[in-house]
Amino acid sequence: MIHVPAEPVGRLGDAWRACVGTGRFDLALRRDYQDSLALIQRDIGFRHIRGHGLLSDNVGVYRPYEWQGERRVHHAFTYVDQIVDAYLEIGIRPFLELGFMPRELASGEQTVFWWGGNVTPPSSHREWADLVRATVAHLVDRYGLDEVRTWPIEVWNEPDLPIFWQDADQAAYHRLYETTALAVKDVDASLLVGGPGVSPGADDGWLARFAEFVAERDLPVDFVSRHAYTSGPAQHVPFGSHQTLAPAERLLEQFAAPRQELKGTVLGELPVHITEFNSSYCPDNLIHDTAYNAAYLAPVVAAGGDLVDSFSYWTFSDMFEEAGVPTALFHGGFGLLTHRQVRKPTYHLYAFMARLGDEVLARGDDHLVTRHPDGRIAVLAWAAAGADGHTVRLSVPADGDEVFVHRSHVDEERGNAYTAWRRMGSPRSPRPRQLDLLHEAAEPGRSHLRLPVRESRATLDITLRPDEVTLVEVEPVVEEAPPWWDEGRLLGGGPR
C-alpha cells in the first residue's frame, strides 16, 4: 500500500505539451491535416508546433528572378501566412525551424526525404541572411512583436548528421548559425534564437564545440536544442523497418545530457528544448502504433519536465511523408494519429496527461498522483513496457463518505485500433465501415465504481494489464437521489 500524502510535494509542469512535432511545413495547407491538428488541440492542447521545411522550395518564400539584366530576389509569404493563420486559429504557435535550403540558393544538390529538402550550405551567406531577416521581419509585421517573441527560432535540424547537413561539417554549421542568429537579432534583439538541434548521436562534443564557438564570437544564443531517440539501426523490410530499443530510461538520460555537457560554459544555464523525441526515429516502424509504445513512453512523459524546459513528441500525425506517402493505415509514421484520424495508444497517454491536476501528491516508477484545484484526484499509472501486469495499491486523501472512481484504460485490447486493424487483415485502405470500427476500437476502455471513505482516505487497487496505461479520476459522491428511491423495487414489489 502506497500512502499518498494530503499535502503536495510539487507541481506538474507542462513541458510535456510545450511543443509537438509535425511533418513538413506545407502539409498544414491540407484540410485533413488541419482537422487532425484541431482534434489534437481539443483533447491535449499543445502550445507550439515544430516541423521541417519552412524555407524549402515547396513553401515558396525564396523567389529569385531577373529584371532588366539584373538578378533580384523576391520573398513571398502566401503559404507561410495561410499556415501560421491556421495554427493560431486553433491556439497553437510555431516553433520555427529555419531550413531547408532553397534550391536556387544552395551550394549543392544533396537532398533529404522523398520531397527533396536541400541540406547544403548557402551559396551566398548574404542572401541567406536577407532571407532569414525578411522572413522574421514579415512575421513580426503580420503578427506583432509581442507574439513572435514567444516563438523560438531554431537554426537547422540535426547538422551533426551527413543526411541533414552536407558532410556534417561543423565549421560550416557554425558559420550558418552566426549568419542566421545575427539576422534574427537584426529584426529585434528580444527574439529567441538557438540550436543546434543535434541528434542523439551527437555525444562526441558537438554541443561543447558549439558553446566554445559562440563564446569566442560573442554570438546570441537563447536556448539549446537536442533530439532524443532510443532505437538501434534500422532493419529494413518493404515499406517498413524493425529496430531494437534501449530501455526508456535512456531517453531521460538524453534529456539530461545537454545541461551535463554544457555545465560551466556560456550555454550552461540556458533553457533546453528536446525538439524531437520518440522511441524509434524511423517513421515506418510500426512500434509507434502499439500499446507498447505508450507504456514505454509513459515514465518519460511523466518525468521529462524535471530535466528540460520542453520535449516535443515527433510527430502529431502520420500525415508526415518523410519516407513517402503512407502505404497503409498503420504504415504512415510516428504520429499520435493515423492519416485517417484514428487515435493511437500514445495519443491517449497524452490525453490522459491533459486530465491530470496541477498539484503532484506522489510519484513512483509506475504512477503519478495529482490533485485538481477543486480537490479531485487524478492518477496516471502504467505497466512497464513488455513486462507482466501488476497492481498499484494507493491510499489517497478523500472527502465525504464515498468517492466516485472513473477509469480509462489503454492496452493491447482497449483503446487500441492497431490490434483491431491486424485482426481485420491489415487492410491497406479501410472501407468506410472498417474505418468506423477502427475509430470505435480506438476509444479507451472505461469503467467506474463507488468506494467507501474511511478516516478521510480511499483505497485504490489499480490492476494493470501488460503494456497498459490508465487514468483513474476520483471525486466525492454527492448523493442527490430522493429519499423514496429504492433500486430494490425496480421490478415492483413492496417496500423493503
KEPA-228582 format. One record per residue (C-alpha): residue number from 1; residue in one letter; y negated, z, x negated. Coordinates in nm, 3 decimals. Example, Ala and Ser with C-alpha at 12.3 -4.5 7.8 and 13.67 -1.06 7.14 Angstrom:
% residues 2
> n  res  v  w  u
> 1  a  0.450  0.780  -1.230 .
> 2  s  0.106  0.714  -1.367 .
This chain:
% residues 496
> n  res  v  w  u
> 1  m  0.000  0.000  0.000 .
> 2  i  -0.342  -0.100  -0.134 .
> 3  h  -0.616  0.137  -0.016 .
> 4  v  -0.930  -0.074  0.039 .
> 5  p  -1.246  0.139  -0.007 .
> 6  a  -1.513  0.152  0.259 .
> 7  e  -1.792  0.101  0.006 .
> 8  p  -1.836  -0.243  -0.153 .
> 9  v  -1.755  -0.299  -0.519 .
> 10  g  -1.971  -0.610  -0.542 .
> 11  r  -2.096  -0.918  -0.362 .
> 12  l  -1.924  -1.251  -0.314 .
> 13  g  -2.139  -1.519  -0.472 .
> 14  d  -2.139  -1.881  -0.366 .
> 15  a  -2.077  -2.053  -0.699 .
> 16  w  -1.762  -2.193  -0.536 .
> 17  r  -1.967  -2.402  -0.294 .
> 18  a  -2.275  -2.468  -0.505 .
> 19  c  -2.154  -2.824  -0.561 .
> 20  v  -1.877  -3.068  -0.471 .
> 21  g  -1.780  -3.396  -0.632 .
> 22  t  -1.781  -3.740  -0.477 .
> 23  g  -1.682  -4.092  -0.567 .
> 24  r  -1.926  -4.345  -0.699 .
> 25  f  -2.278  -4.300  -0.567 .
> 26  d  -2.298  -4.609  -0.346 .
> 27  l  -1.992  -4.513  -0.137 .
> 28  a  -2.237  -4.296  0.058 .
> 29  l  -2.368  -4.613  0.222 .
> 30  r  -2.047  -4.628  0.426 .
> 31  r  -2.036  -4.476  0.775 .
> 32  d  -1.684  -4.335  0.732 .
> 33  y  -1.795  -4.162  0.410 .
> 34  q  -2.094  -4.007  0.586 .
> 35  d  -1.875  -3.890  0.875 .
> 36  s  -1.634  -3.726  0.630 .
> 37  l  -1.916  -3.552  0.446 .
> 38  a  -2.058  -3.426  0.776 .
> 39  l  -1.716  -3.273  0.857 .
> 40  i  -1.706  -3.102  0.517 .
> 41  q  -2.057  -2.967  0.569 .
> 42  r  -1.974  -2.838  0.916 .
> 43  d  -1.673  -2.637  0.800 .
> 44  i  -1.768  -2.546  0.444 .
> 45  g  -2.134  -2.618  0.366 .
> 46  f  -2.179  -2.720  0.003 .
> 47  r  -2.528  -2.705  -0.150 .
> 48  h  -2.511  -3.002  -0.388 .
> 49  i  -2.304  -3.317  -0.439 .
> 50  r  -2.240  -3.496  -0.769 .
> 51  g  -2.091  -3.837  -0.840 .
> 52  h  -2.091  -4.128  -1.084 .
> 53  g  -2.289  -4.448  -1.092 .
> 54  l  -2.644  -4.369  -0.981 .
> 55  l  -2.776  -4.627  -1.229 .
> 56  s  -2.483  -4.869  -1.216 .
> 57  d  -2.540  -5.227  -1.100 .
> 58  n  -2.395  -5.174  -0.751 .
> 59  v  -2.683  -4.938  -0.668 .
> 60  g  -2.932  -5.200  -0.787 .
> 61  v  -3.203  -4.985  -0.945 .
> 62  y  -3.246  -5.179  -1.271 .
> 63  r  -3.359  -5.537  -1.189 .
> 64  p  -3.481  -5.743  -1.487 .
> 65  y  -3.646  -6.078  -1.414 .
> 66  e  -3.858  -6.344  -1.581 .
> 67  w  -4.206  -6.444  -1.475 .
> 68  q  -4.431  -6.695  -1.649 .
> 69  g  -4.206  -6.693  -1.953 .
> 70  e  -4.212  -6.316  -1.990 .
> 71  r  -3.920  -6.077  -1.936 .
> 72  r  -4.004  -5.793  -1.699 .
> 73  v  -3.817  -5.515  -1.520 .
> 74  h  -3.840  -5.410  -1.157 .
> 75  h  -3.696  -5.077  -1.043 .
> 76  a  -3.564  -5.090  -0.686 .
> 77  f  -3.462  -4.782  -0.485 .
> 78  t  -3.348  -4.922  -0.150 .
> 79  y  -2.991  -4.789  -0.178 .
> 80  v  -3.095  -4.469  -0.355 .
> 81  d  -3.326  -4.381  -0.067 .
> 82  q  -3.064  -4.451  0.200 .
> 83  i  -2.807  -4.235  0.022 .
> 84  v  -3.035  -3.940  -0.053 .
> 85  d  -3.175  -3.952  0.300 .
> 86  a  -2.820  -3.932  0.436 .
> 87  y  -2.742  -3.637  0.210 .
> 88  l  -3.049  -3.440  0.307 .
> 89  e  -2.997  -3.506  0.678 .
> 90  i  -2.674  -3.305  0.671 .
> 91  g  -2.803  -3.031  0.442 .
> 92  i  -2.666  -3.127  0.100 .
> 93  r  -2.873  -3.204  -0.209 .
> 94  p  -2.796  -3.433  -0.503 .
> 95  f  -2.676  -3.301  -0.837 .
> 96  l  -2.786  -3.611  -1.024 .
> 97  e  -2.566  -3.760  -1.295 .
> 98  l  -2.759  -4.023  -1.494 .
> 99  g  -2.519  -4.309  -1.563 .
> 100  f  -2.362  -4.553  -1.600 .
> 101  m  -2.546  -4.822  -1.798 .
> 102  p  -2.681  -5.125  -1.609 .
> 103  r  -2.505  -5.434  -1.745 .
> 104  e  -2.826  -5.611  -1.848 .
> 105  l  -2.946  -5.302  -2.033 .
> 106  a  -2.613  -5.231  -2.202 .
> 107  s  -2.541  -5.289  -2.570 .
> 108  g  -2.177  -5.383  -2.500 .
> 109  e  -1.930  -5.483  -2.230 .
> 110  q  -1.691  -5.182  -2.219 .
> 111  t  -1.644  -5.051  -1.864 .
> 112  v  -1.451  -4.777  -1.687 .
> 113  f  -1.286  -4.780  -1.342 .
> 114  w  -1.194  -5.085  -1.139 .
> 115  w  -1.555  -5.117  -1.020 .
> 116  g  -1.679  -5.154  -1.377 .
> 117  g  -1.914  -4.873  -1.478 .
> 118  n  -2.058  -4.973  -1.817 .
> 119  v  -2.014  -4.697  -2.078 .
> 120  t  -2.205  -4.836  -2.376 .
> 121  p  -2.541  -4.714  -2.512 .
> 122  p  -2.858  -4.892  -2.402 .
> 123  s  -2.968  -5.198  -2.595 .
> 124  s  -3.322  -5.061  -2.563 .
> 125  h  -3.386  -4.688  -2.552 .
> 126  r  -3.741  -4.763  -2.446 .
> 127  e  -3.619  -4.947  -2.135 .
> 128  w  -3.364  -4.673  -2.065 .
> 129  a  -3.643  -4.414  -2.082 .
> 130  d  -3.853  -4.627  -1.846 .
> 131  l  -3.557  -4.650  -1.606 .
> 132  v  -3.499  -4.273  -1.607 .
> 133  r  -3.869  -4.198  -1.575 .
> 134  a  -3.915  -4.444  -1.288 .
> 135  t  -3.609  -4.313  -1.102 .
> 136  v  -3.707  -3.948  -1.128 .
> 137  a  -4.074  -4.019  -1.050 .
> 138  h  -3.971  -4.212  -0.739 .
> 139  l  -3.757  -3.924  -0.618 .
> 140  v  -4.043  -3.678  -0.672 .
> 141  d  -4.284  -3.910  -0.490 .
> 142  r  -4.047  -3.957  -0.194 .
> 143  y  -3.902  -3.608  -0.156 .
> 144  g  -4.164  -3.385  -0.318 .
> 145  l  -4.167  -3.195  -0.646 .
> 146  d  -4.058  -2.865  -0.491 .
> 147  e  -3.748  -3.033  -0.351 .
> 148  v  -3.648  -3.232  -0.660 .
> 149  r  -3.691  -2.922  -0.877 .
> 150  t  -3.378  -2.792  -0.705 .
> 151  w  -3.171  -3.099  -0.809 .
> 152  p  -3.007  -3.051  -1.150 .
> 153  i  -3.012  -3.371  -1.360 .
> 154  e  -2.709  -3.420  -1.586 .
> 155  v  -2.711  -3.668  -1.874 .
> 156  w  -2.397  -3.886  -1.858 .
> 157  n  -2.032  -3.798  -1.792 .
> 158  e  -1.768  -3.688  -2.048 .
> 159  p  -1.925  -3.855  -2.353 .
> 160  d  -1.658  -3.693  -2.572 .
> 161  l  -1.402  -3.938  -2.430 .
> 162  p  -1.397  -4.302  -2.551 .
> 163  i  -1.324  -4.426  -2.199 .
> 164  f  -1.655  -4.280  -2.076 .
> 165  w  -1.877  -4.331  -2.382 .
> 166  q  -1.814  -4.603  -2.635 .
> 167  d  -1.619  -4.462  -2.932 .
> 168  a  -1.704  -4.109  -2.809 .
> 169  d  -1.993  -4.138  -3.056 .
> 170  q  -2.165  -3.801  -3.052 .
> 171  a  -2.464  -3.912  -3.256 .
> 172  a  -2.523  -4.195  -3.009 .
> 173  y  -2.495  -3.948  -2.721 .
> 174  h  -2.743  -3.714  -2.888 .
> 175  r  -2.992  -3.999  -2.908 .
> 176  l  -2.931  -4.082  -2.542 .
> 177  y  -2.977  -3.717  -2.444 .
> 178  e  -3.306  -3.691  -2.635 .
> 179  t  -3.443  -4.008  -2.477 .
> 180  t  -3.330  -3.904  -2.128 .
> 181  a  -3.437  -3.539  -2.135 .
> 182  l  -3.785  -3.625  -2.263 .
> 183  a  -3.822  -3.895  -1.997 .
> 184  v  -3.728  -3.645  -1.723 .
> 185  k  -3.973  -3.389  -1.853 .
> 186  d  -4.243  -3.657  -1.873 .
> 187  v  -4.231  -3.663  -1.492 .
> 188  d  -4.259  -3.285  -1.465 .
> 189  a  -4.171  -3.007  -1.708 .
> 190  s  -4.018  -2.796  -1.430 .
> 191  l  -3.740  -3.045  -1.350 .
> 192  l  -3.393  -2.929  -1.455 .
> 193  v  -3.211  -3.140  -1.714 .
> 194  g  -2.890  -3.065  -1.903 .
> 195  g  -2.548  -3.174  -2.021 .
> 196  p  -2.336  -3.282  -2.191 .
> 197  g  -2.071  -3.280  -1.913 .
> 198  v  -1.784  -3.279  -2.162 .
> 199  s  -1.414  -3.299  -2.078 .
> 200  p  -1.156  -3.019  -2.111 .
> 201  g  -1.057  -3.180  -2.441 .
> 202  a  -1.396  -3.109  -2.599 .
> 203  d  -1.282  -2.787  -2.768 .
> 204  d  -1.341  -2.940  -3.111 .
> 205  g  -1.701  -2.828  -3.147 .
> 206  w  -1.880  -3.080  -2.925 .
> 207  l  -2.083  -2.811  -2.748 .
> 208  a  -2.167  -2.628  -3.069 .
> 209  r  -2.287  -2.950  -3.236 .
> 210  f  -2.488  -3.034  -2.924 .
> 211  a  -2.655  -2.692  -2.948 .
> 212  e  -2.736  -2.750  -3.315 .
> 213  f  -2.888  -3.089  -3.236 .
> 214  v  -3.114  -2.976  -2.952 .
> 215  a  -3.226  -2.673  -3.156 .
> 216  e  -3.309  -2.890  -3.456 .
> 217  r  -3.506  -3.135  -3.240 .
> 218  d  -3.650  -2.865  -3.010 .
> 219  l  -3.530  -3.054  -2.703 .
> 220  p  -3.533  -2.929  -2.344 .
> 221  v  -3.200  -2.810  -2.200 .
> 222  d  -3.197  -2.617  -1.872 .
> 223  f  -2.820  -2.589  -1.820 .
> 224  v  -2.489  -2.662  -1.987 .
> 225  s  -2.216  -2.860  -1.811 .
> 226  r  -1.843  -2.898  -1.871 .
> 227  h  -1.529  -3.010  -1.685 .
> 228  a  -1.200  -2.828  -1.631 .
> 229  y  -0.851  -2.965  -1.561 .
> 230  t  -0.508  -2.827  -1.645 .
> 231  s  -0.280  -3.131  -1.625 .
> 232  g  -0.083  -3.286  -1.908 .
> 233  p  -0.055  -3.657  -2.000 .
> 234  a  0.000  -3.890  -1.706 .
> 235  q  0.348  -4.025  -1.639 .
> 236  h  0.264  -4.344  -1.453 .
> 237  v  0.459  -4.500  -1.169 .
> 238  p  0.337  -4.787  -0.949 .
> 239  f  0.030  -4.667  -0.759 .
> 240  g  0.081  -4.308  -0.871 .
> 241  s  0.124  -4.061  -1.153 .
> 242  h  0.303  -3.735  -1.230 .
> 243  q  0.189  -3.460  -1.467 .
> 244  t  0.279  -3.115  -1.584 .
> 245  l  0.035  -2.835  -1.503 .
> 246  a  -0.062  -2.541  -1.719 .
> 247  p  -0.094  -2.203  -1.540 .
> 248  a  -0.401  -2.180  -1.316 .
> 249  e  -0.544  -1.909  -1.544 .
> 250  r  -0.619  -2.188  -1.791 .
> 251  l  -0.885  -2.316  -1.554 .
> 252  l  -1.063  -1.982  -1.566 .
> 253  e  -1.034  -1.986  -1.945 .
> 254  q  -1.201  -2.326  -1.946 .
> 255  f  -1.475  -2.193  -1.717 .
> 256  a  -1.541  -1.915  -1.967 .
> 257  a  -1.531  -2.140  -2.274 .
> 258  p  -1.895  -2.268  -2.283 .
> 259  r  -2.052  -1.924  -2.299 .
> 260  q  -1.800  -1.814  -2.562 .
> 261  e  -1.854  -2.123  -2.776 .
> 262  l  -2.233  -2.117  -2.740 .
> 263  k  -2.283  -1.743  -2.789 .
> 264  g  -2.566  -1.685  -3.035 .
> 265  t  -2.702  -2.040  -3.004 .
> 266  v  -3.015  -2.159  -2.826 .
> 267  l  -2.793  -2.251  -2.530 .
> 268  g  -2.602  -1.924  -2.514 .
> 269  e  -2.791  -1.773  -2.218 .
> 270  l  -2.831  -2.085  -2.007 .
> 271  p  -2.668  -2.144  -1.668 .
> 272  v  -2.322  -2.303  -1.693 .
> 273  h  -2.208  -2.560  -1.439 .
> 274  i  -1.849  -2.683  -1.422 .
> 275  t  -1.941  -3.019  -1.274 .
> 276  e  -1.577  -3.122  -1.221 .
> 277  f  -1.259  -2.918  -1.182 .
> 278  n  -0.916  -2.958  -1.027 .
> 279  s  -0.551  -2.927  -1.117 .
> 280  s  -0.492  -3.292  -1.219 .
> 281  y  -0.752  -3.538  -1.344 .
> 282  c  -0.552  -3.833  -1.204 .
> 283  p  -0.672  -3.947  -0.862 .
> 284  d  -0.331  -4.096  -0.782 .
> 285  n  -0.139  -3.772  -0.842 .
> 286  l  0.000  -3.655  -0.507 .
> 287  i  -0.024  -3.290  -0.618 .
> 288  h  -0.373  -3.288  -0.466 .
> 289  d  -0.229  -3.336  -0.119 .
> 290  t  0.010  -3.040  -0.124 .
> 291  a  0.005  -2.675  -0.023 .
> 292  y  0.098  -2.606  -0.386 .
> 293  n  -0.247  -2.730  -0.492 .
> 294  a  -0.422  -2.492  -0.252 .
> 295  a  -0.216  -2.194  -0.369 .
> 296  y  -0.266  -2.299  -0.732 .
> 297  l  -0.646  -2.312  -0.696 .
> 298  a  -0.689  -2.005  -0.471 .
> 299  p  -0.727  -1.750  -0.755 .
> 300  v  -0.964  -1.988  -0.934 .
> 301  v  -1.189  -2.041  -0.632 .
> 302  a  -1.186  -1.666  -0.558 .
> 303  a  -1.279  -1.559  -0.912 .
> 304  g  -1.457  -1.854  -1.075 .
> 305  g  -1.802  -1.732  -0.976 .
> 306  d  -1.760  -1.436  -1.212 .
> 307  l  -1.768  -1.679  -1.505 .
> 308  v  -2.006  -1.965  -1.422 .
> 309  d  -2.304  -2.050  -1.207 .
> 310  s  -2.122  -2.327  -1.021 .
> 311  f  -1.791  -2.511  -1.022 .
> 312  s  -1.756  -2.839  -0.840 .
> 313  y  -1.426  -2.948  -0.682 .
> 314  w  -1.351  -3.308  -0.776 .
> 315  t  -1.369  -3.461  -0.509 .
> 316  f  -1.451  -3.401  -0.142 .
> 317  s  -1.281  -3.720  -0.013 .
> 318  d  -1.008  -3.965  -0.107 .
> 319  m  -1.270  -4.229  -0.040 .
> 320  f  -1.310  -4.233  -0.413 .
> 321  e  -1.159  -4.554  -0.556 .
> 322  e  -1.159  -4.460  -0.925 .
> 323  a  -0.823  -4.630  -0.975 .
> 324  g  -0.868  -4.886  -0.697 .
> 325  v  -0.858  -4.895  -0.319 .
> 326  p  -0.604  -4.643  -0.177 .
> 327  t  -0.260  -4.793  -0.116 .
> 328  a  -0.156  -4.540  0.149 .
> 329  l  -0.293  -4.242  0.338 .
> 330  f  -0.191  -3.995  0.067 .
> 331  h  -0.226  -4.221  -0.237 .
> 332  g  -0.603  -4.209  -0.241 .
> 333  g  -0.743  -3.941  -0.468 .
> 334  f  -0.844  -3.588  -0.543 .
> 335  g  -1.009  -3.530  -0.207 .
> 336  l  -1.017  -3.232  0.023 .
> 337  l  -0.996  -3.501  0.293 .
> 338  t  -0.799  -3.827  0.303 .
> 339  h  -0.987  -4.152  0.358 .
> 340  r  -0.889  -4.116  0.726 .
> 341  q  -1.046  -3.768  0.755 .
> 342  v  -0.715  -3.583  0.753 .
> 343  r  -0.773  -3.236  0.610 .
> 344  k  -0.554  -3.121  0.322 .
> 345  p  -0.439  -2.766  0.241 .
> 346  t  -0.708  -2.728  -0.028 .
> 347  y  -0.967  -2.817  0.237 .
> 348  h  -0.852  -2.513  0.432 .
> 349  l  -0.877  -2.294  0.122 .
> 350  y  -1.246  -2.384  0.105 .
> 351  a  -1.295  -2.347  0.481 .
> 352  f  -1.135  -2.000  0.460 .
> 353  m  -1.374  -1.908  0.176 .
> 354  a  -1.663  -2.008  0.402 .
> 355  r  -1.548  -1.747  0.657 .
> 356  l  -1.542  -1.455  0.413 .
> 357  g  -1.806  -1.183  0.418 .
> 358  d  -2.076  -1.116  0.160 .
> 359  e  -1.955  -0.771  0.052 .
> 360  v  -1.646  -0.751  -0.169 .
> 361  l  -1.440  -0.441  -0.092 .
> 362  a  -1.138  -0.517  -0.310 .
> 363  r  -0.979  -0.797  -0.510 .
> 364  g  -0.643  -0.843  -0.673 .
> 365  d  -0.417  -1.108  -0.818 .
> 366  d  -0.325  -1.227  -0.469 .
> 367  h  -0.605  -1.116  -0.238 .
> 368  l  -0.978  -1.083  -0.183 .
> 369  v  -1.109  -0.838  0.081 .
> 370  t  -1.462  -0.882  0.212 .
> 371  r  -1.687  -0.748  0.488 .
> 372  h  -1.949  -0.919  0.701 .
> 373  p  -2.285  -0.754  0.782 .
> 374  d  -2.159  -0.675  1.134 .
> 375  g  -1.860  -0.483  0.992 .
> 376  r  -1.588  -0.746  1.040 .
> 377  i  -1.328  -0.753  0.763 .
> 378  a  -1.211  -1.089  0.625 .
> 379  v  -0.922  -1.115  0.380 .
> 380  l  -0.816  -1.416  0.176 .
> 381  a  -0.460  -1.383  0.047 .
> 382  w  -0.233  -1.626  -0.135 .
> 383  a  0.112  -1.663  -0.283 .
> 384  a  0.134  -1.770  -0.647 .
> 385  a  0.185  -2.146  -0.657 .
> 386  g  0.551  -2.232  -0.690 .
> 387  a  0.666  -1.872  -0.653 .
> 388  d  0.853  -1.695  -0.377 .
> 389  g  0.659  -1.546  -0.091 .
> 390  h  0.580  -1.177  -0.077 .
> 391  t  0.397  -0.918  0.132 .
> 392  v  0.046  -0.784  0.068 .
> 393  r  0.003  -0.446  0.241 .
> 394  l  -0.356  -0.333  0.286 .
> 395  s  -0.516  -0.026  0.440 .
> 396  v  -0.862  -0.142  0.549 .
> 397  p  -1.157  0.052  0.693 .
> 398  a  -1.186  0.007  1.070 .
> 399  d  -1.384  0.134  1.367 .
> 400  g  -1.267  0.221  1.716 .
> 401  d  -0.915  0.287  1.842 .
> 402  e  -0.770  -0.062  1.789 .
> 403  v  -0.856  -0.380  1.599 .
> 404  f  -0.805  -0.745  1.683 .
> 405  v  -0.643  -0.938  1.396 .
> 406  h  -0.672  -1.315  1.378 .
> 407  r  -0.480  -1.500  1.107 .
> 408  s  -0.496  -1.862  0.989 .
> 409  h  -0.207  -1.989  0.776 .
> 410  v  -0.164  -2.289  0.546 .
> 411  d  0.163  -2.355  0.363 .
> 412  e  0.430  -2.624  0.335 .
> 413  e  0.481  -2.625  0.714 .
> 414  r  0.147  -2.521  0.864 .
> 415  g  -0.190  -2.687  0.811 .
> 416  n  -0.013  -2.949  0.604 .
> 417  a  -0.036  -3.312  0.713 .
> 418  y  0.128  -3.427  0.390 .
> 419  t  0.459  -3.271  0.493 .
> 420  a  0.438  -3.437  0.835 .
> 421  w  0.348  -3.771  0.674 .
> 422  r  0.652  -3.755  0.446 .
> 423  r  0.878  -3.678  0.743 .
> 424  m  0.732  -3.977  0.927 .
> 425  g  0.849  -4.201  0.645 .
> 426  s  0.524  -4.203  0.442 .
> 427  p  0.350  -4.476  0.647 .
> 428  r  0.103  -4.667  0.432 .
> 429  s  -0.133  -4.726  0.722 .
> 430  p  -0.051  -4.484  1.005 .
> 431  r  -0.072  -4.622  1.356 .
> 432  p  -0.318  -4.451  1.593 .
> 433  r  -0.052  -4.222  1.743 .
> 434  q  0.080  -4.129  1.397 .
> 435  l  -0.273  -4.056  1.282 .
> 436  d  -0.331  -3.832  1.583 .
> 437  l  -0.014  -3.641  1.494 .
> 438  l  -0.130  -3.604  1.134 .
> 439  h  -0.467  -3.468  1.242 .
> 440  e  -0.277  -3.222  1.461 .
> 441  a  -0.045  -3.127  1.174 .
> 442  a  -0.350  -3.062  0.955 .
> 443  e  -0.462  -2.776  1.180 .
> 444  p  -0.384  -2.435  1.026 .
> 445  g  -0.118  -2.223  1.188 .
> 446  r  -0.278  -1.938  1.383 .
> 447  s  -0.159  -1.602  1.509 .
> 448  h  -0.317  -1.285  1.644 .
> 449  l  -0.234  -0.927  1.737 .
> 450  r  -0.380  -0.583  1.805 .
> 451  l  -0.325  -0.295  1.568 .
> 452  p  -0.394  0.077  1.608 .
> 453  v  -0.663  0.251  1.406 .
> 454  r  -0.576  0.589  1.262 .
> 455  e  -0.826  0.801  1.073 .
> 456  s  -1.070  0.506  1.061 .
> 457  r  -0.811  0.277  0.900 .
> 458  a  -0.586  -0.011  1.000 .
> 459  t  -0.277  -0.122  0.809 .
> 460  l  -0.230  -0.496  0.750 .
> 461  d  0.105  -0.632  0.643 .
> 462  i  0.037  -0.988  0.525 .
> 463  t  0.368  -1.159  0.461 .
> 464  l  0.313  -1.478  0.264 .
> 465  r  0.546  -1.774  0.252 .
> 466  p  0.581  -1.979  -0.070 .
> 467  d  0.259  -2.169  -0.151 .
> 468  e  0.075  -2.003  0.139 .
> 469  v  -0.298  -1.943  0.160 .
> 470  t  -0.405  -1.731  0.456 .
> 471  l  -0.720  -1.589  0.610 .
> 472  v  -0.700  -1.261  0.805 .
> 473  e  -1.002  -1.152  1.011 .
> 474  v  -1.021  -0.800  1.155 .
> 475  e  -1.269  -0.666  1.411 .
> 476  p  -1.280  -0.373  1.655 .
> 477  v  -1.142  -0.421  2.006 .
> 478  v  -1.396  -0.365  2.279 .
> 479  e  -1.183  -0.340  2.593 .
> 480  e  -1.356  -0.492  2.897 .
> 481  a  -1.064  -0.515  3.141 .
> 482  p  -1.137  -0.336  3.473 .
> 483  p  -0.955  -0.006  3.526 .
> 484  w  -0.736  -0.150  3.805 .
> 485  w  -0.595  -0.429  3.587 .
> 486  d  -0.220  -0.384  3.535 .
> 487  e  -0.025  -0.653  3.350 .
> 488  g  0.295  -0.496  3.477 .
> 489  r  0.210  -0.631  3.823 .
> 490  l  0.164  -0.997  3.724 .
> 491  l  0.461  -1.082  3.949 .
> 492  g  0.361  -0.838  4.220 .
> 493  g  0.514  -0.501  4.293 .
> 494  g  0.360  -0.163  4.345 .
> 495  p  0.151  0.035  4.101 .
> 496  r  0.333  0.198  3.814 .
